[in-house]
């Protein structure tokens, strides 16, 4: 799954104030009627901001100083792997919707051999995965892979990439 998005903004969408290194930013992904996706980047202090449309997911991150070798073309492309990194970041504030999507993305990336399972945490609440290239360990909420789980993920993803085709059946999703 690939989505083309705008690069991270340099100014707050709500106040038009420029972002500085260390600022906490809330990012929202909102689908458009033409199956595109809009990204809104807003200062975390802008508590009154509500994006128009249905929010597919949101995350909070801190602005980092710009590196010398930034590649804007690469930044434009949001893949399942990049979305997993953003949502599974320990600094990101987890929501029930994001946790479900992180669990699904972990399953997808494990099948692509990008993540390797490393067992459960001591309390059994999270599964541990190692990213094959970076060797970084990610903890993902543990849970059952029930048909209800896949239906919820399907509904969440359909907000981003459009609804399923008329011939698609829910049982086809469970075989992923």
Helices and strands as residue ranges (DSSP letters): E 2-4, E 24-31, E 37-43, E 55-62, H 72-76, E 77-79, H 80-88, H 96-111, E 115-120, E 126-131, E 137-141, H 147-161, H 170-174
